Amino acid sequence: MTAVNELIQGLDTRLRIGSDRAEGIDQIEVIDPATEQTLTTVYAAGTGEALQSVDAAAQAAPGWAATPPRQRSDILRKAYDLMLEREEQLAELIILENGKTYPDAIGEIRYGAEFFRWFSEEAVRIIGEIRTAPRGDKRIVVLPEPVGISLMVTPWNFPSAMATRKIAPALAAGCTTILKPASDTPLSALAVADILTEAGAPPGTVNVVVARGSSGVVDVMLEDPRVRKLSFTGSTEVGRILMQKAGSRILRTSMELGGNAPFVVFKDADLGAAVEGAMLAKMRNAGETCVAANRFYVQSEVAEQFTNLLTDAMSNLRMGPGIDRSNQVGPMINSAAVEKIDSLVSGAVDARANVLTGGSAAEGPGFFYHPTVLSELSPDAAILGEEIFGPVAPVVTFDSEEEAISAANDTVHGLISYVYTSDLNRAFRVGEAIESGMVALNRGLISDEAAPFGGVKESGVGREGSHHGLEEFLELKYLAW
């Protein structure tokens, strides 16, 4: 704790605007969700500071776009090295402001750092093309160019990795950036920005604007004609609003939105592996992630056995503050999150679902909710249509493969799905039939910096990670020669 307290005390909590540190118009308390105590305060921007950040990004844009790819690559690689050197301190910072357990927090830092390494490699592989036109009268030359100033709005549940996953490809492509982190967890974003500065990112290439509410600050930046890209991770409801606003200026937009992930277990699955995968898919970050398994569909023949195994695993988890590294389940982000989870569980119980373990909030201090397993749900239960964002696993039975696919697709979301079966043909058949941008086959953890992350339907537009993530920050220019 001493090192973490020193880290918080030594962290400049002012806004990062170009080479300046601005105090903004207000201050925001950062709360430890495990204790409900104030950790520190950070400065909050108004519309004036938001426009100053656009000024800084615009001033830096021409020079950064002209910076040799190898130099951009070296800066990102240095940032990767610095993150790993400080992974313990950065992980404990996440534990304090977000509430994660130690394994989740250290995993996030390592995962987030990998985006700096991956896109440091991609920065020197931005490829255009030249070819002869079919009529033979000219050469078709295609040049990739940076899309321009990129505004990034990130959520509280992965305060470090969501920042690196957006900033790294933008910088690799030659774009300058403005990050608006969640006001619940701004400290990790400030720490990431400082690491990039130390790694050599020029002033104005990475700006951080913390704000109490997104609307006014984000709106004024979206309305500025110099901003050419919006990348948002958050709820579908907010994403829909931001997309409408971005549409008025025809902005390049990428959205990673809500999920309602089905976890499908067939009777031929290895049930031990399925439960292990279910715990990863459900309980990573205590269920506060868009890729968390949200609905469990288990074939009738093995439903009782799987549910009993899952209940045992969930009931044996140790809950408490993540600063104690023996704890396995941390708090929710705030009291509103606990109230939402409790409302969904109460609604399911009122509809005659069985509570096999958990089913209630824990006594304070801290925003804790007991790991919960529900059974005997009807296929149309309201909880199956909501993103729970907490440690609750509702289990529904099915009989046929067709029934499982239909149930999995019965949602407006399509981010990720999980399928467990020992039949390879069925795995690919079901994986192709399910409507989601990602499918985990006999895996409970799917995220990889080298893979395209994103969804279909109302779960988003565009992809992050992989070379596709770099393309989100590039425009193509055609020259006829």
N, C-alpha and C positions, 0 to 999 in steps of 0.2 A: 504493500500500500504506500510506503514512503516514496518509492520511485514514481508511482502514479500521481500522488499528491504534488510532487515536484513538477511532474509533467504538466498537470493542470495549471499550477501556479505559474509555470514558465511559459505557457501558451498564450500568445498575444490574441485576445478575443475580439480584436477590432476587425473590420471588413478588410478584405484584400482587393484593392483597386489599383491596378498598375503597380507602381513602386510605392504607393502610399498605404497608410493604415488609417482608415476613417472610422469615426465613432458613431456615425449615423444619427438617428433621431430618437432612439429608444434603447432599452436593454431588455434582454430575455433571460429568465432564469433557466438553467439546465438542471433537471431533476434526475436523481438516481432512482429508477423505478423499483429497485429492491428495498430501498429504505424510505423513499419519499422525501429525502433531504436534498437541499440545494447544493449542487456541486460548485457552480460558479455562475457568472452572468456573461452573456455575449452581447455585443453591440448589434443593433438591428437597423437595416437600411430603410430609407424612404424612397420615393420616386426619384429624388435628386441624386442619391447615391447610385440608384439603378442606372440612370442615364450616364453618370460618370464612369461606371464600369463599361458601358458600351463605348464611351469615348476612348477609354484605355485600350479596349480590345481592338477598336478601329485603328488607333495609332500604331499598335504593334502588328496588325495584320499583314501589311505589305512585306515587312522585313521577315516575318515568320514564314510566310508563303514562299519567299525566295531563299530561305535557309536550306542548305544542302540536306538531302534525305539522311545521309550518314550522320550529320550533326544532330538532327532531330532524334535519330535512332539512339545515339550515344546518351542523350539527355534522358530518354525513357529508360534505357538500361541502367543508368546511374540511379534513377528513382527506384527501380526494382531492387537494386542492391541496398539502398538506404532503408527501404521498407522492411526487408528481411533482417537487417542489422538491428532494427528497433522493434521487431515483431512483438516482443513481450510487453513493452510499454504501450504500443499501439493497441494490442489486444485488450489490455486492462483498461485502456481508455474506453473502448467499446463496451466492455463489461459495465463500467460505471454509468455511462450515459444511455446505454441501450438495454442493459440487463441480461445480456447473453451469458451462458455458461462459458467456462474457459475453453473447452474444445471447440465450441462454435465460434468464439471470438478469434482464437488463433487460426482456425480454419479460414475465417473470412480474410484475415490479413494476408495469409499465404495465397489465397485465391485472388484477392484484389491485386497483389503484387504481380501475379502472373500476367495480368493484362498489360502492365508496363513492359514486361519481357516479351510477350507475344507481339505486341504492336511495335516494339523496337525492331523486331525482325521484319515485320510487314512494311515498315516505313521505307525500307530500301527495295521493296518489291512492288511498287506502284507501277503498273504496266499499261502503256498505251498500245496503239497498233498502227501499222501502215500496210496498205494493200492496194492493188490495182483495181480500179472500178471495172465492173463487168464489160462496159463498152470500150475500155482501154483508153479513154480520153483524159484520165486524171488519176492521181493517187488519192486514196482516202486516208487521211491522217486523223487519228483520234487521240486527243490529249486529255488525261485526267487532271483536273484542277481542284483545289480546295473549295468547298462550297461557300465558306466565309465564316463570319462570326457565328458561333454556336452557343445557344442558350440551353443549359442542362438543369433540369429540375429532378432532384433525387429524393427517395423516401428515407424513413427513419430505420427501416428494418435491416438494411445493410449499408450503414453510413459511410464505410470506407470503400467497399467493393463496388457499389453503384457509382461512386465518384470516379474510380479508376477505370471502370468498364466504359464510361462515356468519354472521359478526358483523354485517355490513351489513344484511341483511334483518331480523335479529332486532331490532337497534336501531331500524330504520325502523318496525317493527311495534309498538314500545313494550315489548319484552322486555329484561330484564337478562340478562347472559351470564357464563358461566364457560368459559374456554378451557383445554383440556388438550392442549398441543402435544406432538409427538413428542420424546422425550428426545435424539435425534440432532441435532435442529435447533431448539432453543428460542429462539435469539437473535432470529430474525426475528419470532417471535410477540411477544416482549417489546417489540421496536421498534414493531410495529403498535399494541400497547396504549398505548404512550407517545404515539404520534401521535394516537390518539383522545382521550387525556387532554388533550393540548395543544390539540386542536380544540374541547374544551369538554364532552366526555362526563363526566357527574358521577361522583364516586366510587361504586364498587359496580356501575356499569352494565357495565364490562368488567373481569373478573378473570382472571388468568392463573395457573394452577397447574401447575408442571412436576413430574413425578414419574418415578422410575426405572422403575417398572413400572405399567401402567395399572390392574391389577385392584383392588388395595385402595383406592386413591384414587378411582377411577371408581365402584367398587361402593358405597362409602359415600355418594357423592352421588346415585347412582341410587336408593338406598334412602330418601333423605330426601324426605318427602312434599311439600316445598316446590318441588322440581324437577319441572317439568312437560313438558320437551321434551329429547330426545336427538338430536343430529345428529352422525353419524359418517362419516368417510371413511377407508377402509383395506381390509384383506383381507376376503374373504367369510368366512373361518374365524372371524376375530375378530368380524365383524359378526353372524354367527349367534349367537355367545355373548352379545353385548350385547343383541341383540333378544330373546333369551329372558329375560334379566334385566329389561329394560324392560317386557316383557310381564307380569311379575308385578305391576307397578303400573299397567298400562294407560297407559304414557307415549306421548305423541305422538312418533313416531320417523321420522327420515329417514336413509337409508343409501346412501352411494355406495361400492360395493364393487368387487371385482375384475373384470377384463375378459379377453377372449380374442379380440381384434378380428381378423376376417378382412379381408384386402385383396384384392379380386377385380378382376382385369384381363381384360377380354374382348378378342378378337382385333381388334375395330374401334376400340380405344382409341388415343388419341395416346400412343405409348409414351414419348416424351420427357417429356410432362406427367405420365404415370403414374409414371415413375421419380422425377421431381422431387417429386411428391406422396408417393411411398413414403419418400423420405428425410425429409420433414417428419413423416410419420406414424410412422416407425420410430425416427428418431434424435433427435427432440426430447427433451431431457433424457437423451440417451444410451439411450433406450428405457425409462427408469425412470418410466413414467407409465401409468395404467390405460387410457388411450386409445391407447396405442402399438399400431401394427399388429403383430399377433402371429403371424399365419399368412398367407402369400401364396399365393393361388390364381390361376394364370395359364393362360389357354386354350392348348391344345397348340400351335396354329399360331404363336403369338408367344412361347412360353415361353422358348426359347433366347435370342432377341434381348433380351427383357426382362431375363432373368437376367444376361446378359452386361453390359448397361448398368448394372444395379443393382450388380453386383460391382465394376465400374470405379468407380462413385461411392463405394461403401463403402470400397474399398481406398485411395482417395485422400484420405480424411479425415485431418486432422491431430489427433493425440491428445496431451493434456497438461493441466496445471492451467489452470483457467479464468481465473486472474488474468492469464495471457498471452492477450490478446484475439485472437491469431491462431489459437489452438487451437479445434477444432470438436467434439471429443469429450472430455468430462471423465471423472472416475472414478465408479465405483459408490459407494454410500453407505458400505459397510463390507466386511470380508472375507467375511462370511457370504453377502452378495449375490453376490460373485465365485464363491464355491464352488458356489452353487446354479446359476448360469449355466453354469459349467464342467461340472457334473454332467449338465445337460440336453443340452449339446452332445456330451459324451462318449457319452451314451446313444444319441443320434442317429447318431453315427459308428459305434458298435458295431452299430447296425441297418443299416449300409451306406449312410448318407447321405454325399454328397460335400461336402467343405469347399472352397469356391471362393475364399474369402479369410478370414483370421482363424482362429478356432477355438481360441484359447487366451488365458489371462490374460497380461498384460504383467508384466515384472519390476518390482519396487517401486523406490523407495517409492511408495505410493499404491495405491488399489484399482481398477486399470485392467483393462479387458477389450477385446481387439481387436475392432473391428467385423467381423462374421461373416456370411457368406452360405452357406446349406446348400441343396443340390439333391438330386434323386433320392430324396426321402422318400416313404415309403408313406403313403397317406391315414390310416392308423391309428397313425402314429408317436407315441410318447409325448410328444415335445416339443410336438406340436400341441394337446395337451390341457392344457398348463400355461401359466400366465402367466409369460413369460420374465423380464420386467422388466430387460431389458438389450439391448445392441446386436447382437442376433442375428436374422437374417431367414431362416426356413425357407421354401423355395419348393416348391409342389406343383402339378402340372398337372391340368387338367380338360378335358373335351371339350364337354359341353352346358351350357346355362344351368341346367337342372334339377339337374345334378350339382353345379354351383357353389353353388346355393342350399342344397342338402342338406348339403354340406360346411360351408358357413358357419354353418348352424344346428345342427351337430352338436357342441354344447357346452352346459353348464349356464349359461354366462354370456350376457349380452346387453346390453352397454353401448354399443358403437359398432361400425359396419361401414364399410368404404370400398369404393366401386364406381367403376370407370373404364370408360367406354364412350362412343362418340360417338352412340349411338342413344338419343334422349331417351325414347322409349317403353320401351325396355329398362331405362334408368336408374330410371324410376319403378316399373316392374313388379318389378324385382329389389329395389329399395329398400323396397317395400311387403311383399315376401315374406320378407325377412330379418328375423329375430327379434332386434331390438336397439332400445334407446331412442333411438338417434341413428344416422343414416346420412349419410355424407359422399359426395356425388356429384361425382366429378371434383375433389375437394378433399383435401388432406392435412392440413388444419388446420381444426377445426370449432368450437372453443370461442368463445363470445360471451356477454358478460354479459347480453344481451337475449334469449337463447335458453334454453329449459329443458334443463338438463344432468342426465342420469340414465339409468338402465338398467332392463331388465326381467329376468325370471327371477332368477338368483342374483347379479345385478349391482347390485341395490339396490331401494330403495323411496323414492318421492318425487322431487322435482326441486329443483335449485338454479339460481339465475339467473332472469331474466325476472320477470314478475309472479307466476308460479307459485311462485318461490322465496320471495316474500313471504308467500304464502298458507300456507306450511309453518309460519309462526310466528303464525298467527291462528286464533282460534276464532270460530264464529258463534253469536250469541245471538238467539233468536227471541222477540220481544215481541208478544203479541196485544192489540191496542188496540181 
